[in-house]
Amino acid sequence: MPRSMRGTTSRTRAAVLLTGTVGLVFTSIPSAAATSPGVIVLPGASSAEGIARGEGATFYAGDLFRGDVFRGDLEEATAELFIDAPDGRSALGMVADTRHGLLYVAGGFSGQAYVYDLETKATVATYQFAPPSPPDADPPTTLVNDVTLTRSGAWFTDSLRGQLYFVPIDRHGDPGEFRTLTLHGPAAETSPDFGLNGIAAVRHCDTLVVAHSANGELYTVDPETGDSAEIAGVDVPDVDGIVLHGRRLWAVQNSDRVTEVRLSRDLTSGTVHEVITSDLFQVPTTAIRHDGQLAVVNAKFDTGIPPTAKQYEVVVVDD
């Protein structure tokens, strides 16, 4: 979710302020438009924000303000309503635990998160990480924004608090009681604008990588101590969700671009490798990667908040 969303709750869908995104100019970085972009419509969606990769070409995407979840097929370029969420829920960042058939969903201003069974569609667990933001709070007090999986559990970001929430997952795949990790260093910085946003886990390593929207930077986080450090050399204003594959990282920016970063082996620095653009991008927020392509969610917050677009979709571009 972009850092420009303030002063609302998903529970009431009250009016908010959209400050707009910042146009960026890159002078020495190659820019590439997708060679054959495609669009996968989320039929009947009233909004969009998060996306998760399922098994094979399957993906899941959320209706931000209704909390519903769509299931789609990247190869067939189709999607349909999958989970009709209870009233009052939101759906932001999400991740699928395909091994155990569960979907973890960040719940935004409610301070909550939800776990759904991908076979029965039932709610397996609901977590109250922080007290919900009052309807008239400006700025809001909590925004559970994104989530990633590690070998031991699910990590959630809060864009208005310098902390992460951890839900342990046992060997049977059952989620347990959550705990809060207080952060230290640059990732802990908070302001009226959104801070922590996208999150990813480094494969075969306990390190987390987080995006900080207000600072336009990426940080590593030690999940044991909460210590954080800047990934030097990377400037990604309006960064939202991130995708990590090996040492390649894609930062989705609300300013209608996705920046590919090549990380150093020790994760202390990065180099911008490419900027991916598409005429089909309209305030992109999150993405997944499949078979050499990125599936990017169009949130369309430029139409208002709640947005008023007639259609919401996933845009597929070459990575």
N, C-alpha and C positions, 0 to 999 in steps of 0.2 A: 504494500500500500504506500502511496507517495507521501512524502513528508508534508505536503501542503494541505492534507486533510486535518482539520482541527475543529474542536468545539461541537462534537456530535457523539451520540452513542448509537450502536447498531440496534439497541433495544427500542429506541424511540424514533430512529431515522430522522432526527431533528436536522434543521438547516445547519450548514457548516460553511467555512470560509475556504475558498480555493484560491491560493495566491498565485498559481500559475507555475509553469516550469520554465527553466532557464535555457535559452538557446545556446549551443556550444559551438565553438569553431576549433577544428583540429587542422594544423598546418603541415605536419610531417608524418601523419599516421595514415596508412592506406585505408580507404573506405570502400566497402563492397556491398552493393545491393544484391539481394538474393537472385539467383538465376531463374528459378521457377517457383515463386512463392505460391502457397495455397491458403485457403481459408476454410476452417471447420466451424460451422455455426453452432452455437449452444442454443437450441430451440426453446423459446419461451423465457430465456434468462432475463432478469431485470437489471443485472449488473454482473461483473466478473472481476476476479482478482488472482486467485491461486490455482495451481496446477500440480499434479503429481503423476509420476510414471507408474503404471501397473505392469503386469506380465506381458511380454511381447510388445505389441503395438498399442496396447490398451493405455488410456490415460484417464485421469479424473480431474475435473475442473469445478470450481465453486461459484455459486451465485452469492456475491459478497453480502448483500443486504438481506437476502432471504435465508441464507444458510444452506440452500439446496446444493446437491452434488450431482454433476453430470458425469456419465461414463462415455468415452469415445474410443474410436479406433483411428490411429494415425495413418495407417495404410489405406483404409477404406474412406477416410476423410468424413466420418460420420460421428454424431454424438446424440445422446438422448438423456432425458432426466432419469437419474438413478436413485437418489435418496431425496425424498420430500421431507426436509428437516422440520422439526417442531417450530412453531412461531417463536420469535425472539432470538433466534440464533443467527450468527454470521458465519461466513466461511472465507478465511483469508488464506495464508499459506497452508499447504497440506503435503503429507508424504504417506506413501503406501508401504506397509510392511507386508510384502507379497508372500513371504515365508509363512506368516501366521494369519494372513487374510484379514488384516486390519488397516484402517485408514485413520491417520491422526490429522486433526484439523484445528488450526488456530482460530480463536473466537473473537478477536478484536477488542472493542471497547468494553465488552462484557467482563473482561478479565478471565475468560474461560477458555477451555479447550475440550474437544470432543473426540471420542474414539468410536468408529463405526465398524461393524462386521461386514466385510465385503461379500459375504454369501447371503446372510439374512437381512442385511441393511439396518439391523438394529443398533441402537446406541449401547456400546459396551461399557463406556465410562464417561463421566463428565468431571472436569477438574475446574475448581475455582482458584486460580493462581493468585489473584489480587482482587480487592473489592472493585465492583464495576464503577466506571466513571459516571458521576451524576449527570443527568440530562443537560444541566445548565453549566457544566464545568468548562471553562475556557482558560487555559488548555485542559484537555482531558487528563485523567490521572493514570490511565493504563491503556495499553493497546497490545494485546498478544497477537503478533504479526506473522511469524513464520516458524517453521519446524524442520528438523532434520533427524535422521536416524543414525545411531552408532551401534556397535556390537552389543552395547549394554542397555540402550534405551533411547528415548526421544528427547531432544532439546528444543525448547521454544524461546523465541526472543520476545522482549517487551520494548516497544519503541519509545516509551516514555519513562522507563526505569532502567537504571544501570545494572540489570541483573538478567539471568537466564533461569528458566524453569526446566527441571529434569524429571522425566517420568521413567523409572526403571522398568525394564521388560525382562521377565524371568525366562528360563530355558523352555518353558511351555508356550511362550508368547504372550503371557498375561501381563498387562500393565499394572504397576503397583502405585504406592503412595508417592506423590511428588515431593521434591525438595527445591529450594531456591538457592542459586549460586550468585553471590554478590561479586560483581566484577571490579577490577582494579586497572588503572591505566586508561588509555584513550578510549577504549570501548565503553567505559563507564560514563562518559560525558553525556549529560542530558541538557536539554534546552526546550523552549516552547515548540521548536520544530522536532520532527521525528528523529530519533537516534538510531538504535539498533533496528535492523530490518531483516534482510536475507541472512540465511545461515546454511552452512554446509559442513560436513565432516570429512576429514582427510582419510582416505582409505588406508587400512592397515596401520593407523596411527590414532592416538587419542586427541590430536589437535582439532579444534574447531576453527572455522573461518567465518567471520561475520562482516556484514556490510553496514556502514553507518551513513544514513541518508544525509543528515545535517552537515557532516564533515566531508562527505563525498570520498570516503576512504574505506579501505579494507583492513581488517585486523585479525590476528590470530588470538585464540583464547585457550588457555590451559584449563580443561574442565575440572581439574582437581583443586587448583588454587584460585581460579578466577582472574589470574594475571593475563593482561592483554598487551599486544605490541603491534605497531603499525607495519603493514606490508609496504615498504617504501617504493616510491617510483610510480605509484598508481593514483590517478586522479579521475574519479568517476562521479561527478556531480549528479544529484538526483538518483542515486543508485537505489534499487529496490531489491528484487530477488536475485540470487546468484546460483549458478550451476557449476559444479566442480567435477572434473574428470582428469585424474592424474594430476599433472601440473598445469593443465589448461583450465582456466576459469572464465566464465561468461557472466558479465555484470549487466543486468537489465536496468536500463535507465528510463525514467519517465519522460525524458526529452527525446523520445522516439528513436532510440538506438540501443544496440547491445554491443558492449565492448568486450572483446576477447583479450585476456591477460595471460601471459606465460609466467608462471611463478618460479622462483629460484628453488633449488633443491631443499634448502633449509627454511623456506617460506618467509624469509626476511625481506624479500623484495620481489618486484614483478615488473614486467615490461608489457606495454600495450602492443598487441600484435595486429589487431584489426578492429575496425568499427563497422558493424553490420547494420545496415539501414534498409528500410522498405517503405514504399509509399503506402503500404497497408497498415503500418504501425500507427496506433492512436492511443497514446499514453500506455505503453506496455508496462507490466508490473512484474511478472514472474515467467519462468520458462522451465522446460525439461529438454533433455537431449535424447534422440533416438536415431540410430542408423545414419549418422552424419548430418542430421538436421536438428534444428531447434524448433520447438513448439512454444510459441510466445503468446501469452494472454493479453488481449486488448481490453483495458479497463475503461477507457473513454471518459476519464474524469474531466476532460476539457469541455464536456457537455453539461457539467454541473455535478453536484454531490447532494443527494444521490444522482447518478448520471441519468440522462434522459434519452440516450441513444435508442434507436428502434431495434438494434441487433448487437449481440456480443459474440465474439468469436475468438478462436485460437488461430494465429497466423503461423504458418510453417515456412521456415527459411533455411537455406544451407548454412551450416556452422562454419 
